[in-house]
């Protein structure tokens, strides 16, 4: 509390030194990115954005406080003292998971209350942009892929991408199961595997990447023999 009082006192002390332009409005502080001045009739009133937000002069509305990744602060590198709360390093903003190995989770903090968020499969959270991006763009080290990247049967999505007939990268590539004609794998965003299967009576066609009739898939023509196909209880004769 003492630090906050000192900071507020410093804000108002600097307000006496700030000279308002001729036009009324809101103006940035020259050294502190989360501080600004409201000028009215040539009188400056110093104000602070909520902790974690910074002043954005480009916003065309009264509330000009914005996320840091949306504002180019330049030389205005100073900020008010942080007011951490729980998993929030500052009261407002988007922040990485405290464990540096966990790169796909992050927290959205609003007035000190954190909400855990998850990136889409295969993406990492980038605190500099406040978004989920590809791992190579995030550039985070020591990330743990976790058990979700390897299935129980040991399948892991290939590192090399899969392209279609036009040479375009397939976002969610599919792969045939090595010894089960009915099953196949889908790699979400090319990295997170899912074990899926065709309906009874069909097999996976690797050429068309769709479920198909057994006679259309080489090597799977005899996959469904009478003893292999589960019989429905309703089909039994009394």
C-alpha positions in Angstrom: 0.0 0.0 0.0 2.9 2.4 0.8 4.4 1.8 -2.7 1.0 2.6 -4.3 0.6 5.8 -2.3 4.1 6.9 -3.3 3.3 6.1 -7.0 0.0 8.1 -6.9 1.8 11.0 -5.3 4.4 11.0 -8.1 1.7 10.9 -10.7 0.1 14.1 -9.4 3.5 15.8 -8.9 4.4 15.3 -12.5 1.0 16.5 -13.6 2.0 20.0 -12.4 4.9 19.9 -14.8 3.0 18.7 -17.9 1.9 21.5 -20.2 -1.3 20.8 -22.1 -1.5 21.5 -25.8 -4.1 24.0 -27.0 -6.7 21.3 -27.7 -8.4 19.5 -24.9 -8.0 15.7 -24.8 -5.9 12.9 -23.5 -2.1 12.9 -23.9 0.6 10.3 -23.2 3.2 10.8 -20.6 6.7 11.1 -22.1 8.4 8.5 -20.0 5.7 6.2 -18.5 3.6 4.1 -20.8 0.7 3.5 -18.4 0.3 7.1 -17.4 -1.5 9.8 -19.3 -3.0 13.3 -18.9 -6.5 14.6 -19.3 -6.3 18.2 -20.5 -9.3 20.5 -20.0 -9.1 24.3 -20.4 -5.3 24.0 -20.3 -5.3 22.2 -16.9 -3.7 18.7 -16.8 -5.0 15.9 -14.6 -2.6 13.0 -14.4 -4.2 9.5 -14.5 -3.0 5.9 -14.4 -4.3 3.0 -16.4 -5.4 -0.1 -14.5 -2.3 -2.1 -13.5 -1.2 -4.2 -16.5 -2.7 -1.9 -19.2 -1.0 1.0 -21.0 -2.2 4.2 -22.6 -3.1 3.9 -26.3 -3.6 7.3 -27.9 -4.8 5.7 -31.1 -8.1 4.5 -29.5 -11.0 6.7 -30.5 -12.9 6.4 -27.3 -12.8 7.7 -23.7 -11.2 4.5 -22.3 -7.8 4.7 -23.9 -6.1 2.0 -21.8 -5.1 -1.1 -23.8 -3.1 -4.4 -23.7 0.7 -3.8 -23.9 1.0 -5.9 -27.0 -1.4 -3.5 -28.8 0.7 -0.4 -28.1 4.1 0.7 -29.2 5.5 2.4 -26.1 8.8 3.3 -27.6 11.0 5.1 -25.1 8.1 5.3 -22.6 9.4 2.2 -20.8 8.5 3.1 -17.2 5.4 1.5 -15.6 3.6 1.8 -12.3 4.6 -0.7 -9.5 3.0 -4.1 -10.2 0.1 -5.3 -8.1 0.4 -9.1 -8.3 -2.5 -11.3 -7.3 -2.4 -15.1 -7.3 -1.4 -16.2 -10.8 -1.5 -12.7 -12.1 1.9 -10.9 -12.2 -0.2 -7.7 -12.8 -3.9 -7.2 -12.2 -4.8 -7.1 -15.9 -3.4 -8.8 -19.0 -2.5 -12.1 -20.6 0.3 -14.1 -18.9 2.2 -17.3 -19.5 1.7 -20.3 -17.3 4.1 -20.0 -14.3 5.7 -23.3 -15.2 8.0 -22.6 -18.2 7.6 -26.1 -19.5 3.8 -25.6 -20.0 3.6 -23.5 -23.2 0.1 -24.2 -24.4 -1.7 -22.7 -21.3 -1.9 -19.1 -20.2 -4.0 -16.9 -18.0 -6.3 -14.0 -18.7 -6.2 -11.7 -15.7 -9.0 -9.1 -15.1 -8.6 -7.0 -11.9 -6.5 -9.7 -10.3 -8.8 -12.6 -11.1 -7.2 -15.2 -13.4 -8.9 -17.5 -15.9 -6.9 -20.3 -17.4 -7.0 -20.5 -21.2 -5.7 -23.2 -23.6 -4.1 -22.7 -27.0 -5.4 -24.9 -29.9 -3.5 -28.2 -30.3 0.1 -27.7 -31.4 0.3 -23.9 -30.7 2.2 -22.1 -27.9 1.3 -18.9 -26.1 3.3 -15.9 -27.0 3.2 -13.2 -24.3 4.7 -10.6 -26.6 1.7 -10.8 -28.9 -0.9 -12.1 -26.5 -1.9 -14.8 -29.0 -1.3 -18.5 -29.7 1.3 -19.1 -32.4 3.3 -21.9 -33.9 6.2 -23.0 -31.6 8.9 -21.7 -34.0 7.2 -18.2 -33.9 6.9 -18.2 -30.1 10.6 -19.3 -29.7 10.0 -20.7 -26.2 12.5 -23.2 -24.9 12.1 -26.2 -22.6 8.4 -26.7 -23.5 7.1 -30.2 -22.6 5.1 -31.8 -25.4 3.3 -33.8 -22.8 1.6 -37.2 -23.1 -1.0 -35.8 -25.5 1.6 -35.8 -28.3 2.1 -39.6 -28.1 -0.7 -42.1 -28.3 -0.8 -45.3 -26.2 0.2 -47.4 -29.1 3.3 -45.2 -29.6 2.1 -43.2 -32.6 3.6 -39.7 -32.9 2.9 -37.3 -35.7 5.7 -37.1 -38.2 7.8 -33.9 -38.1 7.7 -33.5 -41.8 4.5 -32.0 -43.1 2.0 -33.6 -45.5 1.0 -31.9 -48.7 -2.0 -32.3 -51.0 -2.1 -32.8 -54.7 -1.6 -29.1 -55.2 1.5 -29.0 -53.0 -0.3 -27.2 -50.2 0.4 -28.1 -46.6 -2.4 -30.2 -45.1 -3.4 -28.6 -41.7 -4.8 -31.8 -40.2 -3.1 -34.7 -42.0 -4.3 -38.3 -41.8 -2.3 -41.5 -41.6 -3.4 -45.1 -42.0 -2.9 -47.5 -39.1 -0.1 -50.0 -39.8 -2.0 -53.1 -39.0 -5.7 -52.2 -38.6 -7.6 -51.4 -41.8 -10.5 -49.9 -39.9 -8.5 -47.4 -37.9 -6.5 -44.3 -38.9 -4.8 -41.3 -37.2 -5.4 -37.6 -37.5 -2.8 -35.1 -36.5 -4.5 -31.9 -35.3 -2.5 -28.9 -36.6 0.1 -31.5 -37.7 1.3 -32.2 -34.2 -1.4 -33.6 -31.8 -2.5 -37.2 -32.7 -6.0 -38.6 -32.5 -6.9 -42.3 -33.0 -10.0 -42.6 -35.1 -11.9 -45.4 -36.9 -14.3 -46.0 -39.7 -17.8 -47.5 -39.1 -18.2 -51.2 -39.2 -18.1 -52.5 -42.8 -15.7 -49.8 -44.0 -11.9 -49.4 -44.0 -9.6 -46.4 -44.3 -8.5 -45.5 -47.8 -5.1 -43.8 -47.6 -5.3 -42.6 -51.2 -8.6 -40.7 -50.8 -8.1 -40.2 -47.0 -11.7 -41.3 -46.4 -13.5 -44.4 -45.2 -14.3 -46.7 -48.1 -15.6 -50.1 -49.0 -13.0 -52.9 -48.4 -12.9 -53.9 -52.0 -11.6 -50.5 -53.0 -8.5 -50.6 -50.7 -5.6 -52.9 -51.6 -4.7 -55.3 -48.8 -8.0 -54.7 -47.0 -10.4 -56.6 -49.3 -10.9 -59.4 -46.9 -10.7 -57.4 -43.7 -14.4 -58.1 -42.8 -14.8 -61.8 -42.7 -17.9 -63.3 -41.1 -16.1 -64.1 -37.8 -14.6 -60.6 -37.6 -17.8 -58.5 -38.0 -19.6 -58.1 -34.6 -23.2 -59.3 -34.8 -26.0 -57.2 -33.4 -28.1 -58.9 -30.8 -31.2 -57.8 -32.8 -30.0 -59.8 -35.8 -30.1 -63.1 -33.9 -32.9 -65.5 -34.7 -35.1 -66.8 -31.9 
